[in-house]
Every structure is written in structure tokens, then in C-alpha cells.
Amino acid sequence: MRLSRTNFATLKIADGKTERIVFDDALPGFGLRLRAGGKRTWIVQYRIGAKHRRVTFGNAEAVDPEDARKRARDILAKVHLGGDPQGDKAEARARAALTVAIIAGQYLLTAKKRLRPNSYAEADRYLVRYVAPIGDFPVHGLKRRDVAVWLNEIAEQRGPHAANRARTCLSAMYTWAMRQGYVDANPVIATGKAVEEISRTRVLTQLEICEVWNATQDDDYGRIVRLLFLTGQRRNEVGAMRWSEIDEAARIWRLPAERTKNGLPHDVPLSDAALAVINGVPVRENRDFLFGERAGAFQGWSKSKFALDKRIDLQRGWFSGEGAVSVAPWRIHDIRRTVVTHMNEHLGILPHVVEAVVNHITGPSKMGVAGIYNRAIYAGEKRHALNKWAEYVFERMRMREQINSDGSANSDLVSSSVLTEPNHFRNR
């Protein structure tokens, strides 16, 4: 029989049955499925190879039989041309279930094995905590406009640099997802950066070195800043310094490969001044980290830096006898650049030795037997350079103290506790 509005309402389900399918005689494969609960839906049934497929495409109460027949013809036409509408529908459901948040989780599992801890922590922050507004989007359905809106929200709430980092992390995730076959395109491409980042060239002057040092306090952050000046190493390396890395007998801080940016072990000779700072760190029972209060390394960088700048501003006001003059904008990483620049320009230390001090030597020269040889041959030069650098820093501070000894500055600005030479290494 030809299914129509007049006759399909008379169709019944036999007693004891839960459903019945009635096919249209005029269009093979087109039919009506009746359920015991009263629901009636239009279906199309077809075969792909040895498998039968069935597509449900509308409620019989809402879709007119003739409209249903037209849709059934379209579906069957696709099958005739080699398509599989039911398979496509199932694939679409599966694709919709792969959300941005789910793919982010899978990406982070693989990224953890290859990224440095700090890089992984940043990726985890942006792809877990910050991704929430777009986390439920199907990963293949996220559009460039969606990404742009998300980045604008981060820029407004967290700042433009955070938006740039989020953009980088999301793009890396999509590049990985393309390689895995989850998506065909990266929607981050062609989105704009919240701010164009310029390579920094800020180097602290001799006076600013003194000002920053004199503004530090005898707390974790103050000791970290002093060690950054005295060693030239990276912020996170010093902030996560461990007692187990300090070789007391050799007077060396031994950074393992997993803690360095280039993935190579790095020995940092410790001057008397650096050891004095380390000796001043309170030892916490059952804690290998020198700095920080919680389970991990030091936290609270931004708050501590803000307080340090405030103290520098106050010092400047006292020096001039006028209102406080704000220090020019600077970042903690500028200390590392300052050490390199002053070693080269004012101390005449050879560039390759300076590079060795700050662990910038990379490539084949640091690999294998050659790497062991280079690491050893520069040990003496590195120690000489850091000792000479410590003398340079303290000579600048003594000069600054002498300039202000006429009473225009407080003589306590150069703390004697900071300058004390170590008599022994702290017992632990």
C-alpha cells in the first residue's frame, strides 16, 4: 500500500508486539515504524554491502507523508551514488562528542612527556582553566570567530600577554589534533595577537643594580633576587633551587638536565657572596626546596615584585629629598640580561665564558664526550667570572654608599647582613 495521511492512521500493532514497520509499496525502503507507546516515525532502510542500515528522519505527526517521501527519495539517491547517510549521521554524532576540552585533555597527556615542567604547567593552565568558555564546543566545529571572542575575553580579564600565551597553546593543541586526524584545520590561524611582543633589551644600570639590591629584604623573594644577580641564572631555576643540588664541598650549584631550558646539566660555581645568601635561608624540615612555603617551589612573583618596586621608589625619594621617583619599568628576567651585558662590557669576560655561565651553549658542542669536556674546561673560567662579577656588584654598592655618606642617604641601605662573608656552610 502507498502510505498516506488517510491510511497510516489506521495502522495498528499486533497484540503482544512492541513495534511494527510498514513499508511503502510505491517507494521501496521507505516506511513507517509504529511503537507500542504510540510513537510513529518515518524511516528509510537500505543495504550497504551485506549490512542493513536504517535512518529515522521525522515524527509522523509532524512530517506530512508526501514530505517524508521526498526526503526518503533524497536519502536513497545518496545511497545509490555510493553514500551512507546512517554512517554519516553516526560519524557526526561521534565528532560532536569530541569537544575542545576532551581533545585538550588528550593533548596534555602527550605534551607532558615532551614539554619542560614550566612549559607544561603553562599549557595546562590555558587549556584546562582558561578554556572553559569554549570547552564544550565540538573540536572540529570551533570557528575562528569563536577563538577571537575567547582571546578577547582573556585579554580583558587577564591581560594581553596572557591572551597571546593562550593563543599559542590552543594553536599547538590544534596542530597536534590535525596530526591525529581529529580535525582538518586550525581555527587559530589568522587570529590576531592581543599585543605585538617586542624582544626586550632592558639592562639595569649600575645605579639600578644597587637600588634593586638595597631594596631586597631578608625573605625568600629577597634572597632569590640576590641569587639572580650573583649567578645570572633563570628565575624559575633559582625559585625552585633545592638543597640536594648544592655541592657544599665543591661550592657548586648543580642543576640537573630536567631543570634547565636546553635540557643539559649545568654547574654554577658559587661565589662567597652567593654562599652567604644561601646560608641565610632558613632550613625547613623535610623540605628540599630552599624557597617557598607550600609543597612546590616559590610562588607569588607578581606580588613580591610590586612590593620591591615600591621600596625602590621610596629609596629614590629619600636620596633626592623630594617626592618618590618611580623606577623605570623592568622585569625580573632583565637581571639575567644585565649580568650578561655587564660581564661583557665592563669586566671584559670573554663571550663564550659568559655564555657558559648562563648556560647558553647548545648544539653538538655540548653533546656526548665533547659536552663533558666543555663542561669541565669552562669550570675554572666560570668560577673566575662569577667571583669577579660579585666583586663588581659589591664595589658598585660601596661606591653608592660612599656617595650618600654625607647624610643625604640612610647608611643602613647597604645591609651588613647581606655583605657578611660565610664562615661555613649551613648544617642541615
N, C-alpha and C positions, 0 to 999 in steps of 0.2 A: 504494500500500500504506500501511497505517497503521503508523507507526513504533512499535516496542515493544522491550522488553528482549530478547525472543527473536529477533527478526529483524534488528535493526540490527547485531548481532554478526557476521552472515553477509555483510554488505555488503563489497564489495571495490572497489579502484581498478583500472581497465583498465591493461594493460601500456603503458608509455610516457607515462602521465599522472601528474601530480603531485598532483592533488586531484580530488574528486568531491563534488557536492552532490546529496543525495536529499531530495525534498520529500515531506511527509506528504499523503496523499490526503484525509484527513478534515479537515485544517485548512490551507487554502491560505496559503502564506507561511511556514509552519513547516517546518524541515528540519534535516538533519544534514550537516555538512561533514567529509569524510574527507581527511586529509593523507597524503602518501606516507610520512612518518616515523612514522605510526601514531596521530597525534593526531586525536581526534574531538570536535567541538564542536557544540552546538546553536545554531541561527541563526534569525532571523526576517527575512524580506525583504519590503519594501513599497515603494510608489511615492508620492513627493511631487511632484505635477505631472508633469513629464517625467523626473524623476530617480528612479533606484532607490536605495534605502537598505538597508543590511544591518546588523543588530545581532547581535553574538555575545554570548551570555549564560551560558555554562556548559560545563564539560567533561562529555562524555557518560559518562565513567567515574564521575563524582561525582554527577551530577544524574540522577535517575530520569526516564525518558521521560514519565511522566504529570505529574510536577512540572514538567518542561520545557514540556509542552504548556500547562499552566496559566499559566506565566509568558509564554509566547508569546501566549496569548489576551489577557493584560493589556496587553502591548505593542501588539498590533493594535487593541485597544479605544481606546488613546490616539491611535493614528493615525486611527481612524475619527472621533474627536472633534476632529481638526484638529491633533494634536500631532506632534512629530518626535523620537522617542526617540533616534535616532542623532545628530541635530543637537544635542540637549540634552547628550548624552554628550561630543561633541566640544567644546561650549562649556564644559562643566565641566572638561575637561582643560586648556583654554586658560586658564580662570580660575585653576585651581590653579597654573599656571605663573607667574602674576603674583604674585610674592612681595612681602612688605613691603620687602625690600632692593632689589628691582628698581624698584618704584614710587618708593622714596626716591631712587634714582639719577636717575630721570626728573624728579622734582620739583626736585631740586637744580640740574639743568641750567637749568630755567626760573627758579628762585629767584635764581641767580647774576646774572641780568640786571637784577633789580629791587631786590635787597637791598643794603644797605650792606655793605662788606667785613667789618666786625666781626660784623654780624648773620648774614651768610652763613657765616662761619667757625664761629659757634656752631651753626647748623643742620647744617652738615657734620659737626661733632664728634658731635652727638647722633644723627644719622640715618645715620652711617657707622660710627663707632667704638662707640657705645653700643648700637646697635640689634641687634647680633649675636644675642642670645638669642631675638629674635622675627623675625629677618631672613628665615628660611626659611618662615614662616607664609604661606599664601595671603592676599593683602591683603584679600580680601573675607571671609575666614574668621577673622580675628583678632577675638577676643571681648573684652568689657570686662574679664573676669576675667584674661585674658592680659596686657592692658595694666596692670592693677593690680599683678600679680605683678612685671612688668618694672620698674615705677616703684618698688616697694618694694625691689627689689634695688639699684637705682641710689641710692636714699635711704640704704640701709645702707652701700654701698661708697663713694659719692661725696658724700653729704650731702643733706639735704632740699631745699636750693635748686637743686642740680643736677637733682634729680628733677622739680622744678617746671619748669625750663627744658626738660627732655626732654619733658615732657607738652605744653608749648606747641608745641614743634617738631613732634611727632608729630601733634597736632591740626591744625596748619596744613597738614601734608602730606595728611592725610585730607580736609580741606576742599577742597584742590586736586584730589585724586583723585575726589571726588564731582563736581566740575565737569567733569572729563574723562570721566566715565561709567564709571570703573573700579570704583567701589563705590557702594552705595546709602545707607550710613550711616557715621557716625563713631563708632567704639568708644571713643574717648577721652572723649566726652561722659558726664558723671555720675561719672567717676572723681574721687577726691579729691586735693587738693593735699597734698604731704608736710608743708608748713608754710604757714600763712597769712602772707603777706608784708605787712608794715606799712610805709607810706611813712615814710622816715627823716627825722628832724628834728634830728639831731645837729649842733651847731655848736661848734667849738672855742673855748674861752675865750682871752682874751689871754695868760694864762699858758701854756695848752696850745700856742698858736701858737709861743711861744718855745721850749717844750720839744721840740716836734717839729723845729723848725728846727735847734736846737742839737744834736739827736741825729743829724742827717744827716751823711754822710761825703762826701769828695770822690771819689765814684764815680758811675756812671750813675744809680743809683736816687736818691742824694742830690741830684744836680742836677735830676732830674725833679721831686722833691718841692718843691725850692725854686722851680722854674719854675711849678709848680702854684699855689703861694702867690702868686707875683708876677704871674701872668697870669689866674688864675681859669678856665683852660680845662679841657677834659676830659682824663682820664688817658690815653686812647689817642691823643688828639691830640698831647699832649706826648711820650708814649713813642715815637711814630712821627715826631717832628719831623725835617725834612730841611734840610740846608744850603741847598738851592735855594729854600726857602721864606723864607729870611731876607733881607730887603732891607736891606743894610748902610747905604746912603746915607740911606734914609728912616727907619731904625731901626724897622722894622715886620716882624712875622712874618705872612706872607701865607698863610693857609690856603685851599687850593683847595676848590671845592664838593664834590668827591668825598671829602673828608676830614672834612666836618662833618656833624653829625647831621641838620640841617634841609636839607642839600643846597645850601646857599648859601655863596658865598665869604665869608671873614671875615678882616678885618685886625686884628691885635693889636699895638698900639703897645708898644714895648719900653722900659721904664724903664732907667736906668743900672744898677740892681741886676740886672735880668733880663739885660742885655747882659753884665754881669760873669760871671754864671753860664754863659752861652753861650760866652764867651771862654775859660772854664776847661775846656771839653770838648776832649779830645784829638782831633785830626783823623786819621781813618783813611783811608788811600789807597784811591781808587776806591770810596768808600762815601759815599752821600749822607745816610744816617741818622746823626743825632748820637749816638743811644744804641743799645746792643745789640752783641752780638758775632757773631751769625750773619747769614744773608742778609737777614732782615727786621728789624723794629723790636725794641724792648726786650722781653725775656721775664723770667720769674722774679719776678713781682709778689708772690706769696704769701710766698715765702721771704724776700725783702727786707723786706717789711712786718713779718714776725715778728721779724727781727733789729733793725729800727728800734724796735719796741715794747720789746724787751729793753733797748736802750740808754736809752730814756726811763725805764724802771723803775730802772735803775742811777743815773741822774741824780737821781731823786726820793729815792733812799736817801741820796745824798751831801748833798743840800740839807737834809734833816731830821736827819741824823746818826743815823738809826735804820735799820731794815730797809727794803728797797726796797718802795715802794708802787706797785702796778700801775696803769697808766693805764686810765681808763675805756674800754670798747670803742669803737673808731672805725674808719672806713674811709677809704681814700684819696679817695673821692668827697666825703667830708664837707668836704674842703678847699675845694672849689668852693662849697658851700653857705656855708661860713664866710666866704669872700671877699664873697659877695653880701650876707650879713647884716651884716657889719661895715661895708661900704661904705654901706649904707642907714642903719644905726642909729648909727654912731659918726662917720662922715665927712660925713653929710648929702648924699651924692651922689644926685641925682635918680633915681628908679626906672627911668625909660626909658633913662638913660645906663648904669646898672648892667646892664640887660637887653642893651643894645648891647655892652657889654664882654664878656659871657659868651655872646653870640650866641643870645639867646633870642627875638629879634624874628623873627616868622614871618608867614605870610599875605600878603595883597595888598600891604601896605605895603613889602615887601621885593622885590617883583617888578618887572620891567621898568624903565622910566625912573625910577619912584618908588624902586625899590630902589637904583639907582645914586645917586640924590640923597640918600637916607637914609644910605647907606654913607659918603658924603662929609661930610654935615653933622654927623655924630656923631664924625668922626675926631678933632677937637680935644678934644671932651668926653671921649672915651675915653682919650686920652693924659693929660689932666689927672687923670682919675680914677685911672689906674694909677700915675702918678707920686705922687699923694697917698697912695695905698694903700701903696706901697713905703715911703714916709716913715713911715707909721703903723706898719708892721711893724717897721722898724728902731728906731723910737723905743721901742716896747714892749720890744725886746731890750736896748736901752741901759738902760732903767729896771730891767729884771730883773737886769742885770749890776751896776747900782749897788746894788740891794737886797742882793746877795750879796757885795759888795766888802769886807765886814767879815771875810771869811775863811771864812764858812760855805759858800761855793761856790767851785769852781775857776774862776778868771778866764779860763781858756782855753776855757770853754764857748761863748763867742761868738767864733767863729773870725775872725781878721783877714783871712784869705784870702777869706772869703765876703763881707766888707764892702768889699773894695777897689773903688774906683771904676775903671771901664775907661778906659784912655788911648787905646786904639784897638781897632778890630775885628780879630779874629784873621785873619791872612793865610792863605789856603787854596790 
